[in-house]
Amino acid sequence: MTFTFSEAPLDFTVEDLVAVGGTLSGFSGSGTSYSVTFTAADGLTTTGSVTVAAGSYTDGAGNLGATGSDTVAIDTQNPTVAVDIADASLSDADNSSW
């Protein structure tokens, strides 16, 4: 994910971010551009999001920063399978479940 600011924040950190449906790693950046990797949690079918908390950072003049967010569809749900053996028992005379 990329965060682009209209003015360089003085104190923007990964702690200013709230992730839903996953985790954040690899936070980096400077000036007006920062980035972080969002990794979706396993076993979910949901909407993930990352939000910058309002007032969690400031600019050079001491102005509190605004909020911002984005969402992503997550489908990390593992597939399932059903197995149905048609015959209750098999024998030499009936050795197929069809």
N, C-alpha and C positions, 0 to 999 in steps of 0.2 A: 504494500500500500504506500502511496505517496501523499505527503501533506505539503501543500504549497501555501505559504502565508503572504499576505499583502505587505507586511513589514516583518523584519527579522525578530522573532521572539528571543527574549533574554534567557528564559528559564524553562523551555519546553523539554519535557522528558517523557519516557515511556509511562511513567506513573500518571500522566495527564490523560491517558487513553483508557477506555473501557471496552473490552472485547466480550461479545456474546456469541457462544457457539464455537469457540476456539481459543487458541492461545497466541500470544505475540512473542516474537523473537527477532534478534538482529536489528534492534533500533539504532539508527544512525542519521547523521545529517548536520547541517549548519546553515547559517544565513536564513534564507526563506524556504529551503527545501529539506524535508526529512523523509525517512522511509522506515518501514517495519514490515516483517513477514507475518501474515496471518495464516495459521494452520488450523483447519477445521477439525473439530473433535470427531472421533470415530463413532460410528453407529447412530448418526443423526440424519433426520430429514427435516430441515428447518430453514429459517432465514438467519444468517449470521450478520453481525454488525460490528463496526468499530466506531466509537464516538470520542471526540475530543471534549473534555469537560469544560464548560463555560467558566471563565475566570481562573483557569488553572495555570495560565502563563501570562506574561506581560510583554509589552514592547519597550523600546528604549526610553519612551516618555513616561513609562509606568502605567499605561492604559491596560486594563484587564482584557484578555483575549476572548473572542467569541467562541461559540460551540460550532461543531461541524460533525457530520457523520456520513457513512455510506453502508450499504447492505450488499449481501451476496447470498444467492441460493446455495444451500448445502445439501448434498445427498451422499452421505457416507454410510448409509444403511446397507448392511451386508445382505445379499440375496438369500432367499430360502428355497427349499425344494421339498415336495411331498412325494413319498414313495408308497405305492399301493400294490401289494401282491394280491392278485385277484382270487387265487385258490386258497382255501383254508389249509389244505395239505396236498402234498405231491407223493406219487408212487411210481412203480415201474410202468404201470398201465396208463398213468396220467402224469407225465413228467414235465408238463408245460403249464405255466400259470395263465395261459391265454385260453 
